[in-house]
Amino acid sequence: MLTAGDIKKLIAVFATKADLEQIRSEMVTRVEFEERMDYIVSMFDKVFGELKFIREDQIIHGEAHRKIKEELHRINAKIGL
C-alpha cells in the first residue's frame, strides 16, 4: 500500500494533470502549426527558386567564358601567339 510519502514522491516525479494542462496551453493549435508550416514551405520555395536561378546563371556565365576563351585561342593562333 502507498503511503503519503510515496504519493509525494510520485507527484514530484510524474506530471500532474495541472502540469499537463499548462503544457497544453503553451502548445500551438493545429491551425497555428499549419500556418507556420505553410510559411516555412513558402520560404523554402523562395530559397530553392533563387538557388535554381543562380545555378542557371552560372551555367550561362560559364558558357560565355568558354566562348570567349575559344575566341582568344583562335585570335592567338592567327597572330602566332
Stockholm file with secondary structure:
# STOCKHOLM 1.0

chainA/1-81         MLTAGDIKKLIAVFATKADLEQIRSEMVTRVEFEERMDYIVSMFDKVFGELKFIREDQIIHGEAHRKIKEELHRINAKIGL
#=GR chainA/1-81 SS CCCHHHHHHHHHHSCCHHHHHHHHHHSCCHHHHHHHHHHHHHHHHHHHHHHHHHHHHHHHHHHHHHHHHHHHHHHHHHHTC
#=GC SS_cons        CCCHHHHHHHHHHSCCHHHHHHHHHHSCCHHHHHHHHHHHHHHHHHHHHHHHHHHHHHHHHHHHHHHHHHHHHHHHHHHTC
//
